[in-house]
Amino acid sequence: MLLRYRYRAEPTAAQRRQLARTFGCARVVFNDGLRLREDARAAGRSYVPDGEVQRQTITAAKRTAERAWLDEVSSVALVQACNDLHRAYRNFFDGLAGKRKGRRPGPPRVRTKRGPQAVRLTRNGFGVTERGVRLAKVGDVRLRWSRPLPAAPSSCSVLLDAAGRYFVSFVVDVSAAPLPPAATEVGIDLGLVHFATLDDGQVIANPRHLRQRERRLKAAQRALSRKRTGSANREKARRRVARLHARVKDARHDFLHQTSTRLLRENQAVYVEDLAVQGLARSRLAKSVHDAGWGTFLRLLEEKAKRYGRTVVRVPRFAPTSRTCSACGVVDGPKPLSVRTWTCGGCGAIHDRDINAAQNLLALGRRDRRNASGACGSPTVTLAAGGEGGTSDGCRAGTPVLQGG
């Protein structure tokens, strides 16, 4: 499988100037290719070959006075910029044809000099050294080797974020690294009061990274709004805001990585709800949902499970896990978010809302997993009854059918 290893880079002042030229030239080539395709479409030509786009935007453009400065940077970065454009168009048309899963990508857009910058190099454009990486027409760039590369990289990307930090990202082909088998499985209920509640009652606190730094961010953004457009002080204030946002992002990613890795190391299978994160991000809870990072957490769980030999099952989101008794299976009435504990009308059991939902997710995930593997005769997703959520044997008859809503 392909993994990406990213390291912080420390280029010199001269190397930063050359990297700025490389970012700008790659951006110009991408935009020229985009304009060439749009002009051809407006003229009635439905398709321009990829080779023709590369010839006109790089080879022929270097011979003109307007684009002669393209020869000052590595041609590998320019070719990869053309490849990025070709890939963006293929992804767009594959999305229109229904060949891609997930959210449909939009058409390619013009790249701007504002915001993060990136260029990609293949093997003939870089080389790994003891102190860092050797980039074509840039030189030896020092890296902070936080961990060794497991194998020779096939490509690398040089990135500049909005906070002014440089990174070098390597793509490495590694083999799977299965973890020793674990005897436990876990159901996880994600939330905002607590980031996650496990079926055994354990609670993972919600760090609220953005909320903790919100006061400093507001002060920095107010200071930025008072600076004159185009001034050096405004650029300093913009960098300060970007650095604060970068700290929030880095802290959130570190928390999500550590949490997902720990859960997969301790459990053979993880069962979570298939949340509609994009829909929740358009509600009044948008800031809290984005701050929690549910979508990134679920993605990390699934990606790491493939490498570590674990199982991650997403339970259908319409399962009434919060209002179904995990002891007897009786479905109670709707409950607002303010109701944190409730008493089952069927058996009288007192449930914590989040723990009960996690136990139901564990039972549903196990049943759905067995149905997918053919262990049960019926593919219907049902809820465990009478303590079945803590068992690991075959499917039982007589369990109530789980109803949506």
N, C-alpha and C positions, 0 to 999 in steps of 0.2 A: 504494500500500500504506500501511497505518497503522503509524506508528512512535510510540514513547513517548519523550519527552525529560524527564528528571528533573533537578531543580535543588534545591540546599540552600536552605532558607528560614530567615530570621532575624526571626521575629515579636517584637514588643515584649511586655512583661509584660501589658499590657491585651489585646493581640491573642491572647496565649496563653490567657488566661482565656476570651475569647469563642470561641476554637477548641475549648476544652475543653467549653463549653456545646454547641457544634455537634456535636462527637463524641458527647456524651451523648444529645442529642435524636435524632440519627439512629439511634443504637443502640436507644433506646426505641421508636421507630417501627418498626424492623425486628422487634424482639421482640414488639411488640403485634400486628403483622401475622401473625407466625408463630403466636402463640397463637390468633388469630382463626381461622386455617385449621385448626389442630389441634382446636380446640373444634368447628368445623363438621364435621370428619371424625368426631369421636367421637359427634356427634349424628346421624350418618347422611347428612349432606350431603357429597357427593363433591367439589363444586367451588364456590368462591366467586369471583365475577368480580374481576379486578384493580382495576377502578374502584371496586367496593364496598369492597375492602380499603383503598384509599387514602382513600376518603371517611370511613370509620370511624376510621382511625388518625391522620389529619391534620386534615381539615376539621371533623369532629364532635368530635374529641378536644380541639381548641383552645377549644371552647365550654364545656368542663367545668373545674371547679376543680382537679381532679387533674392535668390536662395543659395548663393555660393557659400555662405557661412555654414551650411549644413555639413560641409566637409571637415569642420573643426571638431566634430564629436564622432564617437564610434558609430559605424554604420550598423552594427548589431542592434543597438538601441532603436535606430530608425526602422529597421526591418521589423522588429518586434512591435513597434507602434502600428505598422500596417497590419500585422497579424492580429493585434487587438481589435482593430476596426473590422477585419473580416469575421472574427469570432463574435463580435457584438451583433453584426448583421445576421449571422447564422442563428444565434440564440433568439433574436427577435422573430425571424421567420419560422423557426421551429416552434416558438411559443404560439404564433398565429395558427400553425398547423396542428397544434395539440400534441407535439412530440416531446414536450418538456413537462416535467412534473412541477408542482408548486406554482408560485406566483408568476404570471406572464411578464417577461421582461419587455421594456419599452424600446423604442428605436434608439440608435446611438445619438449622443448629444455632443455639442461642441465642448472641447476641453478648455478651461480657463486657467490663467496664471494664479488665480486666487484659490486658496485651499490647499489640501494635500497634493503632492506631486509624486510620481513614481515612473520608473523605467525598468524594463526587464531585459536581462542579458542571458544568452545561451552559453554553452561551454566554451565557444571560441571568443567570448568577450570578457571572461573573468577567470581567475585562478585563486585558489585558497592558499594562504601562506600561514606561517606560525603566528604572526602578529595580527593578521586580518585577511583582507581580500585585495587582490590586484585587479583593478578595473581598467578596461581598455581606454586609453587616452585620458585617464584620470590619475592613475598611479596606485601605490599601495596605501589603502585606507585601513586605519587601525580599528579593530573591533574589540568589544568587551566579550570575551569568550566565556559566557556564563555556563555553558555545557558543551561537551565535544560533539562534533558531527558524527553520527553513526556510520555514514558511508559518504562516498563522493557525491556531491550535489549535481543535478542535471541542469539546473538553471538558478539564477538569483535575481532578486529585485531590489532596487535601491529606492527607499522611500523617504520623503520629507513630510512630516505632519504639520498641522497648523501651529503647533507650539515651537517649531523650529528645530525639532529633534530628527536626527538621521538614523535610519535603520537599514540593515541588509538582511533580506529574507532568502533562505535557501530551500529549494525543493529536493527532498531526499527520498529515495525509494528504499523502504525498510520492510522487513518481514513482520508478521504478527507476533505479539509477545503475550501469549495466554497466561493469565494468572492462575495460581493453584485453585482447585475447586473449593467453593465455599458452601457451607451447609445451610445458609439462611437466605431468605428472600424478603423483600421489603416492599410495602406499599407507601407511596409518598403523596401527601396532599399539599399542594403549593398554595400559599396565601400571602397576604400583605401584612397582617399583624405579626405573624411568624413566617419566615421564608418557606419553611417546610416542616410538616408534622409527619412523623413516621407512625406506622401501625402499632408499634410497641409503646407509644407515648413519648418518645424522644422528640425534642423540639429544636430546630435550627433557627436561631435568631435572624431577623432581617436587619442587615447592617445599615440600610438606608444611606448609601454613600452620597447621593446627591443632596438629600435633606441635611446631612451633617455639614456640608460645605456650602449650603445655599446662601447663608448670610455673606460670606466672603465673595461669592459669585455676584450677588446683587450689588455689593459695593464696587467691585471691579467693573461691572457693566455700566453702572452709573458714571463712574469715572471715565470710561471709554466714550460714553455719549457726549461728554462735555468737551472732548478734544476736537481740534479743528481738522477737517478732512484733508488728508494728504500730508499732515505734519509728522515729524519724527516722534513726538510725544504720543500721537494717536497710534502709531505702530507699536510703541512700547506698551501702551495700554491694551492693545489687541493681543499681543503676545502673552500678557499677564492673564487675560481671560482664557486664552487657549491653554495655557499651562494648568490653570485650575480645572478646566474640563478634562484635560489629559490625566490629571491625578484621580479624578472621579472614575474615569474609564478604566485606568490601570488597576485601581483598588477593586472595582467590581469584577473585572476579569480574573484577578487573582483569587477572589473569594469563590467565584463560580468554578474555576479550575480545581481548587482544592476540595470543594464540597463534592463535585461530581466524581473525582478520583477516589475519595474516601468511601463514598457509597458503593462504587463498583468494586473496590477492593474487599469490602466487608460482606457483600451479598452476591449471590450467583445470578439473581434476576431482580430487576427493578421495575415496578409497575407505577405508572404516573398517568394523570388525566391528560387527554389530548386537548389542551386549552386553545381557544380561539384568541391568540395573543393580539393579532391585528385588530380584531373587533373590540377587545377590551381597551386597546390603546386609543380608541376613538371615543371612549366614554369619559365620565367625570373622574375616573380613576387613572387617567392616562399617565400623569407624572409618576405616580406610585408604581404602575405596571412597568413603565420603562426603567424606573430606578431598580426594580427587583431583577430584571433581566431574565424573565422566564424563558423566552424564546432561545436565548443563547444557552441557558442551562440545559434545556431539552436537547438542543443540537449537540452539545458537548457530551451528554450522556450517550447518545446514539453513536457518535463517532468513536468515543473511547471504548464502548462496548464491542465494536467490531475488532478493535485491536487486542483487547484483553480477553476475548472469548466469553463475554458476558451477554446477558439477554436484557433488552429494554422493550417493554410492551406499553403502548399508549392505549389506555382505556377510552372508549367513546365518550365524548364530552357531554352527551345528553343523558348519561346514566345518572339517576337521582341519588348519588352517593351521600349527599349531606342530609337527606331526609328519609333514608332507609335504615332501619334498625339492623345492625350487624349481628345481632344475637338471634332474632326470630325472622327477619326478612320482611317485616311489615313496613309498607311505604306510608309515611306520615304526610301531613300537609306541607305546603310551601313555607319556607322559613326565611325571613330577611336576614341580612348579614349581621344585624345587631344581636341575634339569638345565637349564643355561643354554647349553651347546654340545653338539652331537652330530654323529656321523659317519653319513652315508647308507650303508646297506648295499648299495644298488644301484650307485651311481657313485663312492662313496668321498669325496664332497664333505663338507667340514667346515662346519657351519652355526652361526651365532649364532642362538639360539632366536627372539629378537625380530625381527632383520633378516630371517630366513627367513620368519617369519609375515607381515611387512609386504610382502615381495615376492609371497607367495602372495595376499594381499589385493588387491594391485594387479592381478595376473593375473585373479583371479576377478571383481573389479569391472569390469574392461574387458570380460570375456566376458559377464557378466550385463547390462551396459549395451548391448552390441551385440544380444544376444538380445531385449531389451525393445524395441529400435528396429526389429527385423525384419531385421537385417543377416545373421543366421545362420538356417539352416533349422531347427535343433533348439533348443528352449528350455532344454535340460538345462544346468545349471551345471557346468562342467568346469574342471579346473586346467590351466594352461599347462605345457608340457613343453619341455625342452631350451632354456631361455633365452627362451621366448616371452613371459615376463613383461615384458621390456623392449621389446617391439615394439608398434607401433600399427596394424598392417595388419589385414586381415580374419581371420576365424576359420580355424584350421587343422584339418585332419582328423587323426584318430589320437591325439588327446590322451586321457589316462586320465580316466575319470569320477571325480569327487570323491565320496567316501563320507562319510556323516555319522558322528558319534560322537566 
